[in-house]
């Protein structure tokens, strides 16, 4: 696959991931954590704020393409 096309597709996937994940995480927090203390909110948003990085790393690794053979 052409590197430019791979980068374009990866960028679109990351944008979709961020939008979907942000909406899902916020909806979950509003529905289930509304009456929780502040520290539960803090821990939830700390963990969920870092959790989206894992699938984004896989997409970026795919965007970089295969390693050239020596």
C-alpha positions as CSV (number, residue, x, y, z in Angstrom):
1,X,0.0,0.0,0.0
2,X,1.2,3.5,-0.8
3,X,2.5,5.2,2.4
4,X,0.5,8.4,1.7
5,X,-2.7,6.3,1.5
6,X,-1.8,4.4,4.6
7,X,-1.2,7.7,6.5
8,X,-4.5,9.1,5.3
9,X,-6.5,6.0,6.4
10,X,-4.7,5.9,9.7
11,X,-5.5,9.6,10.4
12,X,-9.1,9.0,9.6
13,X,-9.2,6.0,12.0
14,X,-7.5,7.9,14.8
15,X,-10.0,10.8,14.4
16,X,-12.9,8.3,14.5
17,X,-11.4,6.5,17.5
18,X,-10.9,9.8,19.5
19,X,-14.5,11.0,18.8
20,X,-16.1,7.7,19.5
21,X,-14.0,7.0,22.6
22,X,-14.6,10.5,24.1
23,X,-18.3,10.3,23.6
24,X,-18.5,6.8,25.1
25,X,-16.3,7.6,28.1
26,X,-18.2,10.8,28.9
27,X,-21.6,9.1,28.5
28,X,-20.5,6.3,30.8
29,X,-19.3,8.8,33.3
30,X,-22.5,10.8,33.2
31,X,-24.7,7.7,33.6
32,X,-22.8,5.8,36.2
33,X,-20.6,8.2,38.1
34,X,-23.0,11.1,38.6
35,X,-23.3,10.7,42.4
36,X,-19.7,9.5,43.0
37,X,-17.2,11.5,45.0
38,X,-14.7,13.7,43.2
39,X,-11.8,11.3,43.6
40,X,-13.7,8.6,41.7
41,X,-14.3,11.0,38.8
42,X,-10.6,11.9,39.0
43,X,-9.4,8.3,38.8
44,X,-11.9,7.4,36.1
45,X,-11.0,10.3,33.8
46,X,-7.3,9.8,34.5
47,X,-7.5,6.1,33.4
48,X,-9.9,6.6,30.6
49,X,-7.9,9.6,29.3
50,X,-4.8,7.4,29.0
51,X,-6.6,4.2,27.8
52,X,-7.3,5.5,24.2
53,X,-3.6,5.7,23.6
54,X,-3.2,1.9,23.3
55,X,-5.3,1.5,20.1
56,X,-3.9,4.8,18.7
57,X,-0.4,3.3,19.1
58,X,-1.4,0.3,17.1
59,X,-2.9,2.5,14.3
60,X,0.3,4.6,14.2
61,X,2.4,1.5,14.1
62,X,0.4,0.3,11.1
63,X,0.7,3.7,9.5
64,X,4.5,3.5,9.7
65,X,4.4,0.4,7.5
66,X,6.5,-2.7,7.5
67,X,10.2,-2.4,8.5
68,X,12.6,-2.4,5.6
69,X,14.7,-5.6,5.4
70,X,18.5,-5.1,5.7
